[in-house]
């Protein structure tokens, strides 16, 4: 199981300085959409310069112009790039084809999927490399976290990463479903001791 640390903050210098503290515990650094909105591809370039060997994911949430967007982000140094599931199949397929031609990978973000099961079912044929599954902060009483998970897991063999406002209190619920990776953000970045918090989750999932 992999640990992905997401930098969902607005200050690039702070993100990179924090990343230096956490690099030995994270498998993937995610350059959050806010950093990309504010700094453009500079955010990815500076992360790549600072961490030449680290796997980097650009959370661009691409919805259109996927060939140009993927090319831009890949050339800046991203290894993985996110595309939202609610966009058109042709956009997703073009993103995947472009990424693969450049030696990169696409993670399909299911945050806006109209049908979790259908998006999961179609993803591999479109060329997607992995899925990003979100645990809602407020559970729908008629559709639990496990129901949603089963809709996705039951329709694909692709790797699935889980973003779920993960804390020490709920981490075991996430580990029980055995995702490919977990995504930590504020629970690590905004903790009193980000390095210690990252080490805790790294060691826990390595057991």
N, C-alpha and C positions, 0 to 999 in steps of 0.2 A: 504494500500500500504506500502511495506517495503522499508527501506533504507539500501542498502548494500554498505559498504565502502571497496574499493579494494586497497590493499597496493602493487602497482606495482612499487616498488623501490628495490634497491639492498642491503640496510643496514637494518639488522634485528633489531638492537637496536633502530634505528630511527623509524622504523615501529611500534614497541611496545610502545615507548614513545609517539608517536603521537596518537596511538590507545587509550592510557589512557586519553588523552584529549577529545576524541570523543565518548567514550563508551556509554555515556548516550543518544546519539542521533542516534546511529547505531543499527539496528536490527541484522545485519550480518556483521562479519568481514571476508573479503576475503584475504587469504594469496596468493599473486600473484605468477604466474609461475616463475618469476625471483628469488623470495626468495626461492622457492622450488628447483630451479636449483642450486642455490648457497649453500644453507644450508641443503638440503634434508629434512628429516622428523623432524629435529631439529627445523625448523621454526614453524611447527605446534605444536610441543611439548611446545615450549616456549610461544606461543600464548595461548595454553590451560592452562598452569601454571599461566599465568598472568591474564587470563579471564576465570575462571572455569565455569561461567554460560552463557557465550556468545556463540551464534551460530557461528560456524566457517566453512567456505568453503575453501577447498583446490583447487585452480585452476590448477590442474595437467595436464589438457588436455590429458587425457589418450587415447592412440591409439592402444596399444598392451599390452599383459600380464596383462589383467585387473583384474584377480582374485588376483594376487600377489600385484599389485599396490594398489588396493582398500583396501586390508587387511592391508597393510603397513600404508597407510594414515589414515585409520579408527583407527587403534591401536595407532597412534600418537595423536589422538584427534579430527580429522575432523568430522563434522556432515554431511556436503555435500561435494561431490567430482565431478569435471567436467570430462566429456568424450566428445571427439570431434565427431560430427555427421558424418564426412567423413570416419570414420573407419568402419570395418565390423559389421554387425548386431549381429554376435555371440559375438564379443568383448563387444558391448553395453549390450547385454542381460546378459552376464557373470558378467559384472561390477554391474549391477542392482541386480542380484540374490545374489552376494557376499555382496553388501552393505546392502540389506534388511536383510540378515541373521545376520548381525552385528548391526542392528538397525540404519543404516545410509541411506542417500539418494543420488541419482544421478541427476545432472543437465546436460542436453545435450547441448553442445555448438554448435550452428548452424553456426559458423564462416566459416567452410569449407564445408557446406552442398552443394552437387551438385544440390539438389532440395529442397528448403525450405519447400514447401508444402508436399512433400513425406516424408521428415524427421519428420515433425510435425505429419503427419498422422500415422506413424509407431511407434512413440516414446512410447506412452502409452502401446501398446501391448508388447513392449520390456521390460517394467518395469520402464521406466524413470519417475522421480518425478516432474521435471520442465524443462523448456527450457530457454536457454540464447540466446537472439536475439540482433544482433548488427546493429546499424544505421551506415552505411558507412560514413566516413569523407567526401568523394567525391561522391555525388549522381550520379548514372547512369541516364542519361537524359531520357532513355526509361523505367526505372524501379525505381520509386520514393520510398521514405521511406514508405509511406502509402501502396503502392502496395506490397512491401515486407512484411510489417506487416500483411496485409490481407491474404497473402499466408500462413502465420503461424497461425494466430488466427482463420482463417476459417477452419483449418484442425485439430484442437485439442481443448480439454477442459482443458489441463494441465495448471498450472501456468506458466506465461512467465515473465522473468526478462529482462529489457532492458539496454544495455550498449550503450551509444550514445554520448560520449564527452559532457556530460550535463553541461550546464552553466545556470546562472540566465537568460540569454537572450533566451535560447531555451527550458527551462524546461516546459513551458506551452504546447508546441507542443507535448511533451512526455506525459504529464498528460492527454491530450485530448484522447489518445488511451487507457488509463486506464490499464496499465500493473499491474502485481502482485507486482512488485518491480522495483526500479531503482538502477543502479550501478554507484556510483561516485568514481572517482579515483583522477587524477591530479587536477581536478576542486576543490577538497577539500584539498587534501594532500599538494599540492604545492601553495596553496593560502597564502596570507599574514597572515591570521588568520584562520587556519583550524577549530578550535572549533566553531567560529562564522559562518563559511560557512556551516559546518555540521548542526548547529542549524537552520540556515535559511531553508535548504532543508527539514529537519525533520519536522519543523513546517508547511511548505508549504504543504507537502503531507498529513499531519495529518488533514488538514482543511476539 
